[in-house]
Amino acid sequence: MPDPSDSMEIAAREENGQSNATDSPVDDPTPNSDIDSTTVSTVIAEVLPGVAVVSGEVPDELKLDLIDFGLVSAADRKQISMVLASLGNTATVAGNLGNAFASVQGLYRLSDSTRALLKAGGALATKDGANLGTVISSSGLAQARFIPVTAVSSAQTAAAVGPALAMVALQMQLSEITGLVRTNIALTSQVLTTIRHEQWAELTGLVTTVDHAVDKAREIESVPTTLWDTVAGKEADLRKQLELYRLNVGNHVRQIHQLDTRGRREYLETSAEAILFDANALLSSVKAWTGYQALHAARARAAAPEDAGEARLVDAIARDTGKRLGSALTDTTSLVDSLTRELRIIAELPGRDALPQSLTRKRRDSKAARQTSARLLEAIEPLADALHPPAPPLEAPGVVCAPESLDLEPHLRILRWFLEDGETLRVLGFPDQLDALGPLSAIFSVAKERFAAAIDKAAAKTLVAVTDRRIIAAKANAFLEQGEIGQDIPIGRVRYVRVATTQDGSGRLAIDLITRDENIRWLFHADIDNTQVEALAAVLAESMSIPDAERDELQRRRYAPIEAGKKGESTGTMSTESTGSEATTGDAE
């Protein structure tokens, strides 16, 4: 018996392509391997990619995330149960597995982590086209079957249950967007009620109308004509709202992508309220549109047994609605990510005395700016986290080139919001940066190094962060006070790295970095461990390369002056010959 505080653990393995139980001997190494397949009480069948139908007894840990069938009719639920049950053999279906299929409980969204758990038990047996595993819950042990989408999506099965699964897809789409809009209630109440009142009232009126119809349809498990008539004439209005806010959000995204770092920050700060309004309005309009299409599909599904065209319409509605939802979520996620990142950076700036006044539209009022920034961040964070879970806090990497007295925490808190998904911080350094190989450095390099050695050693001038994708460099003060970076260099542009001892007599190490476009010298304080500096150089050296195209271009330049010289000589000879010919002709005349 597991500890009641332990979370549920599902172990199963992927289908091995064999449905004959005799070809797949049971080899369950779990402590409860003596549990016979006839004790199966729960079935988790992935009917669509990432969407599962849960049948039989529902463990407590699944109940919180279980999604009801909503507009999926009782007839469709029964059809799904029958088709899923047919995936097992006669003996198994006659047992408790068949009983489990007889009672479909709801829908469940399979995240990547959940799917990984379901597929983790490589030593467990495959039985009857399904994977046999154990659900460990606070209530004890229960056998569970996981049926992967590959088993359900066979041609024969898809033909039998396709329209019903289209309704499942629509219900999941509606559930997803409804959850996001519900998350956004705080944003609406805190920020959006003070602007664009008329636009917001028009949109919320449509959303409320559709929501009411969806709730009634779920209650009576049908979409009768009188109920459909309450929303049937709203399609043009819903489409107008959807297109309006889709265009608004798309415009924000284009503006952000076209501007440089400073311009992007200014745009986000001056347009924060408009961005919040448009992002929230797009999600609300998509929710209303999805609800409307779900009602439309339910009407068509009811008529499908007598009209094959209606069945095809259900599939078309589910497909098109899914595309619209996916596009809207992509744009909204990009926009909300950009704004949230900016607000989070502002919140982490310990050295910034005043924020941009345009954020509150009250110039010379830094206190109000801070309050507005905090209020916007508080309002948008739940939605931002739902759309795109934030990365965990950064920890100091294995290589740190910094004085021991330097506090890394403020830098790491800000740097966290500059890294992309999956990006790994490998090195953090705090050198003085000089343009190592510029035309003046050959003359003044020693003077520069002596000057750098004379400055306050406790104040690092440059922050250098090396990840598995790029090199980020910034003036340390500007990074802490303004959240600004100066250079963002993809590691693929590193051409050469060298470690050298400075010529100022201090014994300090320097790193010369040559990229495709820049020559950079970093000077490290004497109290920084040389082994860490050499480790930084080693990490950069991993990316040293000269692409063939650049090498070919350099080689072409080698021969260009020679070819030009030959061409000039040839032209000169031809000119002389021509002049001589003309002189001869003149004498003849």
C-alpha positions in Angstrom: 0.0 0.0 0.0 1.6 3.3 -1.0 1.8 6.4 1.2 -1.5 8.3 0.9 0.5 11.5 0.2 2.1 10.0 -2.9 0.7 11.2 -6.2 -0.9 8.8 -8.7 1.6 6.9 -10.8 0.6 5.2 -14.0 2.8 2.7 -15.6 2.3 1.2 -19.0 4.1 0.6 -22.2 3.3 1.3 -25.8 1.3 -1.1 -28.0 3.5 -3.7 -29.6 1.3 -4.2 -32.6 0.0 -7.6 -31.6 -3.6 -8.2 -30.5 -3.2 -11.9 -29.7 -2.7 -12.4 -26.0 -0.8 -15.7 -26.7 1.8 -13.8 -28.6 2.3 -11.3 -25.7 3.0 -13.2 -22.5 2.3 -11.3 -19.4 5.5 -10.2 -17.6 4.5 -7.7 -15.0 7.3 -7.1 -12.5 5.3 -4.9 -10.2 4.7 -6.1 -6.6 1.1 -6.9 -7.7 1.9 -8.9 -10.8 -0.5 -11.6 -9.6 -3.5 -9.4 -10.3 -5.4 -11.0 -13.2 -6.5 -9.0 -16.2 -10.1 -9.6 -15.3 -9.7 -7.3 -12.3 -9.3 -4.3 -14.7 -11.5 -1.5 -13.4 -10.2 1.6 -15.3 -9.6 2.2 -19.0 -7.8 5.2 -20.3 -8.3 5.2 -24.1 -6.5 7.9 -26.2 -9.2 8.5 -28.8 -7.5 11.5 -30.3 -3.9 12.7 -30.0 -3.6 14.1 -26.5 -7.3 13.3 -25.6 -8.4 10.3 -23.7 -11.8 8.8 -22.7 -11.8 7.5 -19.1 -14.1 4.5 -18.4 -14.9 2.5 -15.3 -13.8 3.6 -11.9 -12.1 7.0 -11.8 -9.2 7.3 -9.3 -9.4 10.3 -7.0 -6.3 11.8 -8.6 -8.0 11.9 -12.0 -11.3 13.3 -10.8 -10.1 16.9 -10.5 -8.9 17.0 -14.1 -11.8 15.0 -15.6 -13.7 16.9 -18.3 -17.4 16.1 -18.8 -18.7 15.1 -22.2 -20.7 18.3 -22.5 -22.3 18.4 -25.9 -21.2 14.8 -26.8 -24.6 13.1 -26.9 -25.5 9.9 -25.0 -25.7 8.0 -28.3 -22.2 9.1 -29.2 -20.9 8.1 -25.8 -22.5 4.6 -26.2 -21.0 4.3 -29.7 -17.5 5.2 -28.4 -17.9 2.6 -25.6 -18.9 -0.1 -28.0 -16.0 0.6 -30.4 -13.4 0.7 -27.6 -14.7 -2.5 -26.1 -14.4 -4.2 -29.5 -10.6 -3.6 -29.5 -10.3 -6.3 -26.8 -10.9 -10.0 -27.4 -14.2 -11.7 -26.5 -12.9 -13.2 -23.3 -11.5 -10.0 -21.9 -14.5 -7.9 -22.9 -16.7 -10.5 -21.1 -14.8 -9.8 -17.9 -14.4 -6.6 -15.9 -12.8 -4.8 -18.8 -16.0 -5.0 -20.6 -17.8 -3.7 -17.5 -15.3 -0.8 -17.4 -16.1 0.1 -21.0 -19.8 0.0 -20.3 -19.5 3.2 -18.2 -17.6 6.0 -19.8 -17.0 8.7 -17.2 -15.5 11.7 -19.0 -12.6 13.1 -21.0 -9.0 13.6 -20.0 -6.3 15.7 -21.6 -3.0 13.8 -21.8 0.0 16.1 -21.4 3.4 15.2 -22.5 4.4 14.2 -18.9 1.2 12.1 -18.5 1.8 10.3 -21.8 5.4 9.7 -20.7 4.2 8.1 -17.5 1.7 5.9 -19.4 4.5 4.8 -21.7 7.2 4.4 -19.0 6.6 0.8 -17.9 8.6 -0.9 -20.6 8.5 -4.3 -18.9 4.8 -4.5 -18.5 2.8 -6.7 -20.8 0.5 -5.7 -23.8 -2.8 -7.5 -23.7 -5.6 -7.5 -26.2 -4.4 -4.4 -28.1 -4.1 -2.4 -24.9 -1.3 -1.8 -22.4 -1.8 -3.3 -19.0 -0.5 -1.1 -16.1 -1.2 -0.3 -12.5 -2.7 2.9 -11.1 -1.3 3.6 -7.6 -3.6 5.9 -5.8 -4.4 6.9 -2.2 -7.3 4.5 -2.2 -5.0 1.5 -3.1 -4.1 -0.5 -6.1 -6.3 -0.9 -9.1 -5.6 -2.3 -12.5 -5.8 0.1 -15.5 -5.6 -0.3 -19.2 -4.2 2.3 -21.5 -5.2 2.1 -25.1 -2.9 4.3 -27.3 -4.3 6.4 -30.2 -2.6 4.1 -32.7 -5.1 1.4 -31.8 -8.1 3.7 -32.0 -7.1 5.4 -35.3 -7.2 2.3 -37.5 -9.2 2.7 -40.6 -12.1 0.5 -39.6 -12.3 2.0 -36.1 -12.1 5.6 -37.4 -14.9 5.0 -39.8 -17.1 3.6 -37.1 -16.6 6.3 -34.6 -15.3 9.3 -36.6 -18.3 11.7 -36.2 -18.6 10.9 -32.5 -14.9 11.7 -32.1 -15.3 14.9 -34.0 -17.8 16.0 -31.3 -15.2 14.9 -28.6 -12.7 17.2 -30.3 -15.1 20.1 -30.3 -15.9 19.6 -26.7 -12.2 19.5 -25.8 -11.6 22.7 -27.8 -14.5 24.4 -26.0 -13.2 23.2 -22.6 -9.7 24.5 -23.3 -10.7 28.0 -24.4 -13.3 28.2 -21.6 -10.6 27.4 -19.0 -8.3 30.1 -20.4 -11.1 32.7 -20.4 -12.0 31.7 -16.8 -8.3 32.3 -15.9 -8.6 35.7 -17.4 -11.5 36.9 -15.1 -9.1 38.7 -12.8 -7.5 40.5 -15.8 -10.9 41.7 -17.0 -12.0 43.0 -13.6 -8.7 44.7 -12.8 -7.7 46.3 -16.0 -10.2 46.2 -18.8 -13.4 47.6 -17.4 -12.0 51.1 -17.5 -11.4 51.2 -21.3 -13.4 50.4 -24.4 -16.6 50.0 -22.5 -18.8 49.8 -25.6 -16.6 47.2 -27.4 -16.4 45.1 -24.3 -20.1 45.2 -23.7 -20.9 44.1 -27.3 -18.5 41.2 -27.1 -19.6 40.0 -23.6 -23.2 40.2 -24.7 -22.4 37.7 -27.5 -20.3 35.5 -25.2 -23.1 35.4 -22.6 -25.7 34.4 -25.2 -23.7 31.5 -26.5 -22.7 30.4 -23.0 -26.3 30.3 -22.0 -27.2 28.2 -25.0 -24.3 25.8 -24.4 -25.3 25.4 -20.7 -28.9 24.6 -21.6 -27.8 22.1 -24.3 -25.6 20.3 -21.8 -28.4 20.2 -19.3 -30.9 18.6 -21.6 -28.3 16.7 -23.7 -29.8 18.1 -26.9 -29.9 21.2 -29.1 -33.6 21.6 -30.0 -34.8 24.0 -32.6 -36.0 26.7 -30.2 -32.6 26.7 -28.4 -30.7 26.8 -31.7 -32.7 29.8 -32.9 -31.4 31.9 -30.0 -27.9 31.8 -31.5 -28.4 30.9 -35.1 -28.5 34.5 -36.3 -25.4 35.5 -34.4 -22.8 33.9 -36.8 -22.0 37.2 -38.6 -21.6 39.1 -35.4 -19.4 36.4 -33.9 -17.3 36.3 -37.0 -16.9 40.1 -37.0 -15.7 40.1 -33.4 -13.3 37.2 -34.0 -11.7 38.8 -37.1 -11.5 42.2 -35.3 -9.5 41.0 -32.4 -7.5 38.5 -34.5 -6.3 41.4 -36.6 -5.6 43.6 -33.5 -3.5 40.8 -31.9 -1.8 40.1 -35.2 -0.8 43.7 -35.5 0.6 43.8 -32.0 2.7 40.7 -32.8 4.0 42.2 -36.1 5.0 45.4 -34.3 6.9 43.6 -31.6 8.8 41.4 -34.1 9.7 44.3 -36.4 11.1 46.6 -33.8 14.6 46.5 -32.2 15.1 45.9 -28.5 14.5 49.5 -27.4 11.6 50.1 -29.7 10.0 46.8 -28.7 10.2 47.8 -25.0 8.7 51.2 -25.6 5.9 49.7 -27.6 5.1 47.2 -24.9 5.1 49.8 -22.2 3.0 52.4 -24.1 0.5 49.8 -25.4 0.2 47.6 -22.4 -3.5 48.2 -21.7 -4.4 47.8 -25.4 -2.5 44.6 -25.6 -4.2 43.2 -22.5 -7.6 44.2 -23.9 -7.1 42.7 -27.3 -5.6 39.5 -26.0 -8.5 39.0 -23.6 -11.0 39.9 -26.2 -9.6 37.5 -28.8 -9.8 34.6 -26.3 -13.4 35.6 -25.4 -14.4 35.8 -29.1 -12.8 32.5 -29.8 -14.6 30.9 -26.9 -18.0 32.3 -28.2 -17.2 31.1 -31.7 -16.2 27.6 -30.5 -19.3 27.3 -28.4 -21.4 28.4 -31.4 -19.7 25.9 -33.7 -20.2 23.1 -31.1 -23.9 23.8 -31.0 -24.0 23.8 -34.8 -22.1 20.5 -34.9 -24.5 19.0 -32.3 -27.4 19.9 -34.5 -25.7 18.3 -37.5 -24.8 15.3 -35.5 -28.4 14.7 -34.6 -29.3 14.7 -38.2 -26.3 12.6 -39.3 -28.0 9.1 -39.2 -30.4 10.2 -41.9 -28.0 12.5 -43.9 -24.4 11.6 -44.6 -23.7 15.2 -45.5 -24.5 16.2 -42.0 -22.0 13.7 -40.7 -19.3 15.2 -43.0 -20.3 18.7 -41.8 -19.5 17.7 -38.2 -16.0 16.7 -39.2 -15.5 19.9 -41.2 -16.7 22.0 -38.3 -14.3 20.3 -35.8 -11.4 20.6 -38.2 -11.9 24.3 -39.0 -12.7 25.3 -35.4 -9.5 23.5 -34.3 -7.5 25.5 -36.8 -9.0 28.8 -35.7 -8.4 27.9 -32.0 -4.8 26.9 -32.6 -4.0 30.0 -34.6 -5.6 32.3 -32.0 -3.8 30.6 -29.1 -0.4 30.8 -30.9 -0.8 34.6 -31.5 -2.1 35.3 -28.0 0.6 33.2 -26.4 3.3 35.1 -28.4 1.8 38.5 -27.4 1.2 37.7 -23.8 4.7 36.2 -23.5 6.3 39.4 -24.7 4.3 41.6 -22.4 4.7 39.4 -19.4 8.4 39.0 -19.9 8.7 42.8 -20.0 6.7 43.3 -16.8 8.6 40.5 -15.1 11.9 42.1 -16.0 10.7 45.5 -14.6 9.7 43.7 -11.4 13.2 42.2 -11.0 15.2 45.5 -11.5 16.7 46.2 -8.1 18.7 49.2 -9.3 16.0 51.0 -11.3 14.9 54.2 -9.6 12.1 55.1 -12.0 10.1 53.1 -14.6 9.0 54.5 -18.0 6.3 57.0 -17.2 4.3 56.2 -20.4 3.2 52.9 -18.8 0.7 54.8 -16.6 0.3 57.8 -18.9 1.2 60.0 -15.9 4.6 61.5 -16.5 6.9 62.2 -13.5 5.1 59.7 -11.4 7.4 56.7 -10.8 5.4 55.4 -7.9 2.2 55.2 -10.0 4.3 53.5 -12.7 5.5 50.8 -10.3 1.9 50.3 -9.0 0.5 49.9 -12.5 3.3 47.6 -13.6 2.6 45.4 -10.5 -1.1 45.4 -11.1 -0.8 44.5 -14.8 1.6 41.7 -13.9 -0.7 40.4 -11.2 -3.6 40.4 -13.6 -1.9 38.8 -16.6 0.3 36.2 -14.9 -2.4 33.5 -14.4 -3.2 33.7 -18.1 0.4 33.8 -19.1 1.2 30.8 -16.9 -1.8 28.9 -18.4 -0.7 29.6 -22.0 3.0 29.1 -21.4 4.2 27.8 -18.0 7.3 29.8 -16.9 10.7 28.4 -16.7 12.0 27.6 -13.2 14.3 30.1 -11.5 17.9 30.1 -12.8 20.7 28.6 -10.8 24.3 29.5 -11.0 26.0 27.5 -13.8 29.0 25.3 -13.4 31.4 27.9 -14.7 31.3 31.4 -13.0 33.9 34.0 -13.8 33.2 36.6 -11.1 34.7 38.0 -7.9 33.7 36.1 -4.9 32.1 39.2 -3.4 29.7 39.6 -6.3 26.0 38.7 -5.6 24.8 36.6 -8.6 21.2 36.4 -7.6 19.9 39.7 -9.0 21.5 39.0 -12.3 20.1 35.5 -12.5 16.6 36.7 -11.6 16.6 39.1 -14.6 18.5 36.8 -16.9 15.8 34.1 -16.4 13.3 36.0 -18.5 15.7 36.5 -21.4 16.3 32.8 -21.9 14.1 30.8 -24.3 12.3 27.5 -23.7 14.8 24.7 -23.2 17.8 27.1 -23.3 20.6 26.1 -20.8 22.8 28.6 -19.1 26.4 27.2 -19.2 28.7 30.1 -18.2 28.3 33.4 -16.4 31.2 35.9 -16.5 31.9 39.5 -15.4 34.9 40.9 -17.3 35.8 44.3 -18.7 35.1 44.3 -22.4 37.4 46.0 -24.9 37.3 45.9 -28.7 40.3 43.7 -28.8 41.4 43.7 -32.4 40.1 47.0 -33.7 42.5 49.3 -35.6 43.3 51.4 -32.5 43.8 48.5 -30.1 47.1 47.5 -31.8 48.5 50.9 -30.7 46.7 51.4 -27.4 46.1 47.9 -26.1 48.6 48.0 -23.3 47.3 51.5 -22.2 43.8 50.1 -22.2 44.7 47.2 -20.1 46.5 49.3 -17.6 43.5 51.7 -17.4 41.2 48.7 -16.9 43.4 47.4 -14.1 43.3 50.7 -12.3 39.5 50.9 -12.1 37.6 49.7 -9.1 38.0 46.0 -9.2 34.8 45.3 -7.3 32.6 46.8 -10.0 32.4 44.4 -13.0 31.7 46.4 -16.2 30.3 43.6 -18.4 27.9 40.7 -17.9 28.6 37.7 -20.2 26.1 34.8 -20.3 26.9 31.8 -22.5 24.1 29.4 -23.2 23.9 26.4 -25.4 22.5 28.7 -28.2 24.1 32.1 -27.9 26.3 34.6 -26.1 24.6 37.5 -24.3 26.7 40.5 -23.3 25.5 43.6 -21.5 26.8 46.5 -19.5 26.3 45.2 -15.9 24.8 48.4 -14.6 22.4 48.8 -17.6 21.4 45.2 -17.2 20.5 45.6 -13.5 19.0 49.1 -13.8 17.3 48.9 -17.2 17.2 45.2 -18.1 19.0 46.0 -21.3 21.4 43.7 -23.2 24.0 45.0 -25.7 25.0 41.9 -27.8 23.2 38.7 -28.6 25.5 36.5 -30.7 24.4 33.0 -31.9 27.1 30.5 -31.0 27.2 29.5 -34.6 29.0 32.7 -35.4 32.0 32.0 -33.2 35.1 31.7 -35.4 38.1 31.8 -33.0 38.8 31.9 -29.3 42.1 32.6 -27.5 43.2 32.9 -23.9 46.1 35.3 -23.3 47.8 37.0 -20.4 47.4 40.8 -20.3 50.5 42.9 -20.9 49.9 45.2 -17.9 52.0 43.1 -15.6 49.0 42.1 -13.4 49.0 38.5 -14.6 45.3 38.8 -15.5 43.8 36.6 -18.2 42.0 37.9 -21.3 39.8 36.1 -23.8 39.9 37.2 -27.4 36.6 36.2 -29.2 36.4 36.6 -33.0 32.9 36.2 -34.4 31.6 36.5 -37.9 31.0 40.2 -37.4 32.9 41.3 -34.3 36.3 41.2 -32.5 35.9 41.2 -28.7 38.4 41.2 -25.8 37.3 40.4 -22.3 39.7 41.3 -19.4 39.1 39.4 -16.2 40.0 40.7 -12.7 43.0 39.2 -11.0 40.8 37.8 -8.2 38.8 35.7 -10.6 39.9 32.0 -10.7 42.0 31.5 -13.9 40.6 27.9 -14.2 37.1 29.4 -14.5 38.3 31.8 -17.2 39.9 28.9 -19.1 36.7 26.9 -18.7 34.7 29.8 -20.3 37.1 29.8 -23.2 36.8 26.1 -23.6 33.0 26.3 -23.7 33.2 28.9 -26.5 35.9 26.9 -28.3 33.4 24.1 -28.7 31.6 26.3 -31.3 34.7 27.4 -33.3 34.1 26.9 -37.0 34.4 28.6 -40.4 31.5 27.8 -42.7 32.5 26.7 -46.2 30.7 29.7 -47.7 32.8 32.1 -45.7 36.1 30.2 -46.5 35.2 30.2 -50.2 34.5 33.9 -50.1 37.9 34.7 -48.5 39.6 32.6 -51.1 37.9 34.4 -53.9 39.1 37.7 -52.5 42.7 36.4 -52.6 42.5 36.0 -56.4 40.3 39.1 -57.1 43.2 41.7 -57.2 45.3 39.4 -59.4 42.4 39.0 -61.9 41.7 42.8 -61.8 45.4 43.5 -62.5 45.4 41.2 -65.4 42.3 42.8 -66.8 43.8 46.2 -66.4 47.0 45.2 -68.2 44.9 43.7 -71.0 42.8 46.9 -71.3 45.9 49.1 -71.4 47.5 47.0 -74.2 44.4 47.2 -76.2 44.2 51.0 -75.7 47.8 51.5 -76.8 47.3 49.4 -79.9 44.2 51.3 -80.8 46.0 54.7 -80.4 48.8 53.5 -82.6 46.4 52.4 -85.2 44.6 55.8 -85.3 48.0 57.6 -85.6 48.9 55.5 -88.6 45.6 56.2 -90.2 46.0 59.9 -89.7 49.5 60.0 -91.4 48.0 58.1 -94.3 45.5 60.8 -94.8 
